[in-house]
Amino acid sequence: MKNHWNWSRKNRRAFTLVELLVVIAIIGILVGLLLPAVQAAREAARRMSCSNNVKQMGLAVHNHESAYKRLPHSGQCDSTGSSTTVYMMHSTATLLLPYIEQQSVYNMFNFTENSIAFYGASPSGTNFVTPSGCIIHRNAKGKSYDDPTHPSGQLAAQTSIPTFVCPSTPLDLGSRDPVDRLGGFDYMFVAVSDIDTRSGSATYGMRMSTSDPQYLASRLFGMLDCEGSRMASTTDGTSNTLMLIEDAGRAHPNVAKFGALSARYTPVSSPAFPVNMQSGPLGRHMYAWADADAVTNGYSGPSNAIAPGSRVAMINNFASPIGGPAQCLWSVNNCGPNDEPFSFHGSGCNAAFGDGAVKFLSANTDGVVLKWMVGRNDGTLYEMPE
């Protein structure tokens, strides 16, 4: 027995270095093959979650309409691309809070204050302008979340609402707004589109110049407005009219590559969350769900792109590299995720139509066709892109 035991130990064979390296190489290859599949599965789950967010907001709009017999206002009443844009006091997202199980956050806002009197606004055409320079709608009500006399509004605005954030966006709450920690918003209701649809025009498929004699007549308005629109106002049919689309990745202007400066004024002369704008410290938070400037926008295409960059409107314009190329950095208005249809899904964007249906629109969708989708009463037929 003793000799047999010694013989067994003498003939036991260990792994050689070459064999060990081969095994490690095989494991590395397998991991390399599996990792893309795992990442793809994770992104598919994130995209599905994002689609569900869009669905929930579309249903919330319907529930609001059922309760009030009108659609929620658009918050941003138009989109001139400048400080002449008209606003309500609260965003569309704020109005939808009770319908996405966020009643307690909704209750923290002031919806009753006479905004015109409270902010000392002066007549400006059919609307009013506050001392800070913000133009507010004649029917604006409530206090701004950014008002230092309204601390509960500030606390509410700092709440991160899962329904308002797409999990594919590479920003968490802290990295999106490391200064004020305002809750982000990765989507946009479309108030208006001013894409040029004139065949043969030098700017076909791009934003029309506001000095063009046909500019005002060419604009198409979306389902939501500040005049009390209803479902019946969408004469093109709710199933044919796009209401909400992704606009993911916006952040505080201090955040490198993702942040941008606003060209529009907050209604408050001494805001609780001061942020720089292009001409001073009274800017709006273009990424926060409580801000009407973030939640609703116009669809114009990358109108500020510089040569050789194209200004033709499209989904996911100038998506790479992260932060955008030199001709259209994301810090510039309408470039990348800055107030345009944009997602981090790569191949397109989730969108909700007026009937509540959610569809994934390919990044190859023609920008002019997308304008026809936005318009609620243009009477133009289009073929849904594959």
C-alpha positions as CSV (number, residue, x, y, z in Angstrom):
1,M,0.0,0.0,0.0
2,K,2.8,2.3,0.8
3,N,4.5,1.8,-2.5
4,H,1.2,2.3,-4.4
5,W,0.7,5.6,-2.6
6,N,4.1,6.9,-3.5
7,W,3.7,5.8,-7.1
8,S,0.4,7.8,-7.4
9,R,1.9,11.0,-6.0
10,K,4.9,10.7,-8.3
11,N,2.7,10.5,-11.4
12,R,0.3,13.3,-10.6
13,R,0.5,16.0,-13.3
14,A,0.0,19.8,-12.8
15,F,-1.1,22.4,-15.4
16,T,1.8,23.8,-17.4
17,L,2.2,27.5,-17.9
18,V,1.2,27.1,-21.6
19,E,-2.0,25.2,-20.7
20,L,-2.9,27.9,-18.1
21,L,-2.4,30.7,-20.6
22,V,-4.6,28.8,-23.2
23,V,-7.4,28.4,-20.6
24,I,-7.2,32.1,-19.7
25,A,-7.3,33.1,-23.4
26,I,-10.4,30.9,-24.0
27,I,-12.1,32.5,-21.1
28,G,-11.2,35.9,-22.4
29,I,-12.6,35.1,-25.8
30,L,-15.9,33.8,-24.3
31,V,-16.2,36.9,-22.2
32,G,-15.6,39.1,-25.2
33,L,-18.3,37.2,-27.2
34,L,-20.8,37.4,-24.3
35,L,-20.3,41.0,-23.2
36,P,-21.9,42.6,-26.3
37,A,-24.9,40.3,-25.9
38,V,-25.2,41.2,-22.2
39,Q,-24.9,44.9,-23.0
40,A,-27.5,44.6,-25.8
41,A,-29.9,42.8,-23.4
42,R,-29.4,45.6,-20.8
43,E,-30.0,48.3,-23.4
44,A,-33.1,46.5,-24.6
45,A,-34.4,46.5,-21.1
46,R,-33.6,50.2,-20.6
47,R,-35.3,51.1,-23.9
48,M,-38.4,49.2,-22.8
49,S,-38.4,51.1,-19.5
50,C,-38.0,54.3,-21.4
51,S,-40.9,53.3,-23.7
52,N,-43.0,52.7,-20.6
53,N,-42.2,56.2,-19.3
54,V,-43.5,57.7,-22.6
55,K,-46.6,55.5,-22.4
56,Q,-47.3,56.7,-18.8
57,M,-47.0,60.4,-19.8
58,G,-49.3,59.9,-22.8
59,L,-51.9,58.3,-20.5
60,A,-51.4,61.1,-18.0
61,V,-52.3,63.6,-20.7
62,H,-55.5,61.6,-21.5
63,N,-56.4,61.4,-17.8
64,H,-55.9,65.2,-17.4
65,E,-58.2,65.8,-20.4
66,S,-60.8,63.5,-18.9
67,A,-60.7,65.4,-15.6
68,Y,-60.6,68.9,-16.9
69,K,-62.2,68.5,-20.4
70,R,-59.1,70.1,-21.9
71,L,-55.5,69.1,-22.5
72,P,-52.8,70.3,-20.2
73,H,-51.2,73.5,-21.3
74,S,-47.9,73.4,-23.0
75,G,-46.0,75.5,-20.5
76,Q,-43.9,76.9,-23.3
77,C,-46.6,78.4,-25.4
78,D,-44.5,78.8,-28.6
79,S,-40.8,78.7,-29.5
80,T,-39.2,81.7,-31.0
81,G,-35.7,80.6,-30.2
82,S,-35.2,83.8,-28.2
83,S,-36.4,85.7,-25.1
84,T,-39.6,86.5,-26.8
85,T,-40.9,83.0,-26.1
86,V,-44.1,83.0,-24.0
87,Y,-44.6,80.9,-20.9
88,M,-47.1,79.7,-18.4
89,M,-45.8,79.6,-14.8
90,H,-45.7,75.8,-14.5
91,S,-44.5,73.1,-16.9
92,T,-46.6,70.4,-18.5
93,A,-44.8,67.8,-16.5
94,T,-45.8,69.5,-13.3
95,L,-49.5,69.4,-14.3
96,L,-49.2,65.6,-15.0
97,L,-47.8,64.7,-11.5
98,P,-51.2,63.6,-10.1
99,Y,-51.6,61.1,-12.9
100,I,-48.3,59.4,-12.5
101,E,-48.8,58.7,-8.7
102,Q,-46.9,61.9,-7.6
103,Q,-49.8,63.8,-6.0
104,S,-47.8,64.7,-2.9
105,V,-45.1,66.4,-5.1
106,Y,-47.9,68.2,-7.0
107,N,-49.4,69.5,-3.8
108,M,-46.1,71.3,-2.9
109,F,-46.6,73.8,-5.8
110,N,-48.6,77.1,-5.8
111,F,-51.2,77.1,-8.6
112,T,-53.5,79.9,-7.4
113,E,-51.4,83.1,-7.2
114,N,-52.1,85.8,-9.7
115,S,-48.8,85.6,-11.5
116,I,-49.1,88.9,-13.4
117,A,-49.8,90.9,-10.2
118,F,-47.4,88.9,-8.0
119,Y,-44.5,89.4,-10.3
120,G,-45.4,93.0,-11.3
121,A,-45.6,92.1,-15.0
122,S,-46.3,94.8,-17.5
123,P,-48.4,94.5,-20.7
124,S,-46.5,93.1,-23.7
125,G,-48.8,92.7,-26.7
126,T,-51.5,90.3,-25.6
127,N,-49.2,88.9,-22.8
128,F,-47.1,90.4,-20.0
129,V,-43.4,90.8,-19.2
130,T,-41.9,90.5,-15.8
131,P,-39.1,92.8,-14.5
132,S,-36.7,89.9,-15.1
133,G,-37.5,89.9,-18.8
134,C,-39.7,86.8,-19.0
135,I,-42.8,87.0,-21.1
136,I,-45.7,85.2,-19.4
137,H,-49.1,84.3,-20.8
138,R,-52.1,86.4,-19.9
139,N,-53.6,83.3,-18.2
140,A,-50.5,82.4,-16.2
141,K,-51.3,81.3,-12.6
142,G,-49.2,80.4,-9.6
143,K,-45.7,81.0,-8.3
144,S,-42.5,79.8,-10.0
145,Y,-40.7,76.9,-8.5
146,D,-37.6,79.2,-8.6
147,D,-39.2,81.8,-6.4
148,P,-37.4,82.2,-3.0
149,T,-40.8,83.0,-1.4
150,H,-42.0,79.5,-2.4
151,P,-39.6,77.0,-0.6
152,S,-41.9,74.0,-1.0
153,G,-41.8,74.5,-4.8
154,Q,-38.0,74.3,-4.7
155,L,-38.1,71.1,-2.6
156,A,-40.6,69.6,-5.1
157,A,-38.5,70.6,-8.1
158,Q,-35.5,68.8,-6.5
159,T,-37.5,65.5,-6.5
160,S,-36.2,63.0,-9.0
161,I,-39.3,61.5,-10.8
162,P,-38.5,58.1,-12.3
163,T,-41.1,58.5,-15.1
164,F,-39.3,61.6,-16.3
165,V,-35.8,60.0,-16.7
166,C,-34.7,57.6,-19.4
167,P,-32.4,54.9,-17.9
168,S,-30.3,54.9,-21.1
169,T,-29.2,58.4,-20.4
170,P,-25.6,58.4,-19.1
171,L,-26.3,60.9,-16.3
172,D,-27.6,60.4,-12.8
173,L,-29.2,63.1,-10.6
174,G,-25.9,64.2,-9.1
175,S,-24.0,64.4,-12.4
176,R,-26.9,66.0,-14.3
177,D,-27.2,68.9,-11.8
178,P,-24.4,68.9,-9.3
179,V,-25.2,72.5,-8.3
180,D,-29.0,72.6,-7.5
181,R,-29.9,68.9,-7.8
182,L,-33.1,69.7,-9.7
183,G,-34.9,66.6,-11.1
184,G,-34.2,66.0,-14.8
185,F,-36.4,65.5,-17.8
186,D,-35.4,63.4,-20.8
187,Y,-38.5,64.0,-23.0
188,M,-40.2,66.9,-24.7
189,F,-43.8,67.8,-25.7
190,V,-43.6,69.5,-29.1
191,A,-45.4,72.9,-29.2
192,V,-44.5,74.0,-32.7
193,S,-42.3,73.2,-35.7
194,D,-40.8,75.7,-38.2
195,I,-39.1,73.3,-40.6
196,D,-39.1,74.6,-44.2
197,T,-41.2,72.2,-46.3
198,R,-41.1,74.2,-49.6
199,S,-39.8,72.0,-52.3
200,G,-36.8,73.6,-54.0
201,S,-36.1,76.0,-51.2
202,A,-32.4,76.6,-50.2
203,T,-33.4,75.8,-46.6
204,Y,-35.7,72.8,-47.3
205,G,-35.7,70.4,-44.4
206,M,-34.1,73.1,-42.1
207,R,-35.4,75.8,-39.9
208,M,-36.9,78.7,-41.7
209,S,-35.5,82.2,-41.1
210,T,-37.8,84.3,-38.9
211,S,-37.3,87.1,-41.4
212,D,-38.8,85.0,-44.2
213,P,-42.1,86.5,-45.3
214,Q,-43.7,83.0,-45.1
215,Y,-42.2,82.1,-41.7
216,L,-45.4,82.6,-39.6
217,A,-47.6,80.9,-42.1
218,S,-45.3,77.9,-42.3
219,R,-45.3,77.0,-38.6
220,L,-47.3,74.0,-37.5
221,F,-48.5,73.7,-33.9
222,G,-48.7,70.6,-31.8
223,M,-51.5,69.1,-29.8
224,L,-50.8,71.1,-26.6
225,D,-51.0,74.9,-26.4
226,C,-51.7,77.6,-23.9
227,E,-55.2,78.4,-25.2
228,G,-57.1,75.4,-23.8
229,S,-56.9,72.9,-26.7
230,R,-58.9,69.7,-26.6
231,M,-58.6,66.4,-28.3
232,A,-61.1,67.6,-30.9
233,S,-58.6,70.4,-31.8
234,T,-56.4,67.7,-33.4
235,T,-58.3,67.5,-36.7
236,D,-55.6,65.4,-38.3
237,G,-56.5,62.6,-35.9
238,T,-54.8,61.8,-32.6
239,S,-53.3,58.6,-34.1
240,N,-51.5,60.6,-36.7
241,T,-50.2,63.4,-34.5
242,L,-47.0,63.1,-32.4
243,M,-47.4,64.5,-28.9
244,L,-44.2,63.6,-27.0
245,I,-40.7,62.4,-28.0
246,E,-37.4,61.8,-26.3
247,D,-35.0,64.7,-25.7
248,A,-32.5,63.0,-23.4
249,G,-29.2,64.1,-22.0
250,R,-29.7,67.8,-21.1
251,A,-27.9,69.0,-18.0
252,H,-26.9,72.0,-15.9
253,P,-24.6,74.3,-17.9
254,N,-21.7,73.5,-15.5
255,V,-21.7,69.9,-16.7
256,A,-19.1,69.4,-19.4
257,K,-20.3,68.3,-22.8
258,F,-24.0,67.9,-21.8
259,G,-24.7,71.4,-20.3
260,A,-26.0,74.4,-22.2
261,L,-26.9,78.0,-21.5
262,S,-30.5,79.2,-21.9
263,A,-31.5,82.2,-24.1
264,R,-34.7,82.8,-22.1
265,Y,-35.4,84.4,-18.8
266,T,-36.8,83.0,-15.5
267,P,-39.9,85.0,-14.3
268,V,-38.1,85.7,-11.0
269,S,-35.8,88.7,-10.5
270,S,-33.9,87.0,-7.7
271,P,-34.2,83.2,-8.3
272,A,-33.6,80.6,-5.7
273,F,-31.6,78.6,-8.2
274,P,-29.6,81.2,-10.2
275,V,-28.1,79.9,-13.4
276,N,-26.3,81.8,-16.1
277,M,-27.8,82.5,-19.4
278,Q,-26.3,83.8,-22.6
279,S,-26.6,87.4,-21.4
280,G,-26.7,87.2,-17.5
281,P,-27.6,85.2,-14.4
282,L,-31.4,84.9,-14.9
283,G,-31.5,81.9,-17.1
284,R,-33.9,79.0,-17.1
285,H,-33.1,75.4,-16.3
286,M,-33.3,73.7,-19.6
287,Y,-33.1,70.2,-18.2
288,A,-35.4,70.3,-15.1
289,W,-38.9,68.9,-15.2
290,A,-40.3,71.7,-13.1
291,D,-39.2,74.3,-15.8
292,A,-41.6,75.0,-18.6
293,D,-38.6,75.7,-20.9
294,A,-37.4,72.1,-20.5
295,V,-40.6,70.1,-20.9
296,T,-42.0,71.6,-24.1
297,N,-40.0,72.8,-27.0
298,G,-40.1,73.6,-30.7
299,Y,-38.8,71.2,-33.4
300,S,-36.4,73.2,-35.6
301,G,-33.4,71.0,-36.4
302,P,-29.8,72.0,-35.7
303,S,-30.3,75.5,-36.8
304,N,-27.1,76.8,-35.2
305,A,-24.7,74.2,-36.7
306,I,-21.7,75.8,-38.5
307,A,-20.1,74.6,-41.8
308,P,-19.5,71.9,-42.7
309,G,-22.2,70.7,-40.4
310,S,-25.6,70.2,-41.9
311,R,-28.7,72.1,-40.6
312,V,-31.1,69.5,-41.9
313,A,-33.5,68.4,-39.2
314,M,-33.3,64.8,-38.1
315,I,-33.6,62.6,-35.0
316,N,-30.4,62.2,-33.0
317,N,-28.6,65.0,-34.8
318,F,-24.8,65.1,-34.2
319,A,-25.0,62.2,-31.8
320,S,-21.3,61.5,-31.8
321,P,-18.9,62.0,-30.3
322,I,-20.3,62.6,-26.8
323,G,-20.6,66.3,-26.6
324,G,-21.0,66.7,-30.3
325,P,-18.5,67.6,-33.0
326,A,-17.0,71.1,-33.3
327,Q,-19.6,72.2,-35.9
328,C,-22.5,71.5,-33.5
329,L,-21.5,71.1,-29.9
330,W,-24.2,70.0,-27.5
331,S,-23.7,73.2,-25.5
332,V,-25.2,75.1,-28.5
333,N,-29.0,75.4,-28.8
334,N,-30.7,72.8,-31.0
335,C,-27.5,70.7,-31.3
336,G,-27.7,67.1,-30.2
337,P,-29.9,66.7,-27.1
338,N,-30.4,70.5,-26.7
339,D,-34.1,71.0,-27.4
340,E,-34.3,68.4,-30.3
341,P,-35.5,64.8,-30.7
342,F,-32.6,62.8,-29.2
343,S,-32.0,59.6,-27.4
344,F,-29.1,57.3,-26.4
345,H,-30.7,54.2,-27.9
346,G,-28.7,54.8,-31.1
347,S,-31.2,53.8,-33.7
348,G,-34.0,56.2,-33.0
349,C,-36.4,57.6,-30.3
350,N,-39.5,56.6,-28.4
351,A,-42.5,58.8,-29.2
352,A,-46.1,59.0,-28.0
353,F,-48.9,59.9,-30.3
354,G,-52.1,61.6,-29.5
355,D,-54.1,58.4,-29.1
356,G,-51.7,57.1,-26.5
357,A,-49.8,54.8,-28.8
358,V,-46.0,54.6,-28.3
359,K,-43.8,54.0,-31.4
360,F,-40.1,53.9,-31.9
361,L,-39.2,56.3,-34.7
362,S,-36.1,55.4,-36.6
363,A,-33.2,57.9,-36.7
364,N,-33.6,57.7,-40.5
365,T,-37.0,59.4,-40.3
366,D,-37.3,62.2,-42.7
367,G,-37.2,65.5,-40.8
368,V,-40.0,67.0,-43.0
369,V,-42.2,63.9,-42.3
370,L,-41.6,64.5,-38.6
371,K,-42.9,68.0,-39.0
372,W,-46.1,66.6,-40.5
373,M,-46.4,64.3,-37.5
374,V,-46.1,67.2,-35.1
375,G,-48.8,69.4,-36.8
376,R,-52.3,68.8,-35.4
377,N,-54.3,70.3,-38.2
378,D,-52.1,70.7,-41.3
379,G,-54.2,68.2,-43.2
380,T,-51.1,66.5,-44.7
381,L,-51.0,62.8,-45.1
382,Y,-47.7,61.0,-44.5
383,E,-46.4,57.4,-44.6
384,M,-45.2,56.2,-41.2
385,P,-41.5,55.4,-41.6
386,E,-40.4,51.8,-41.0
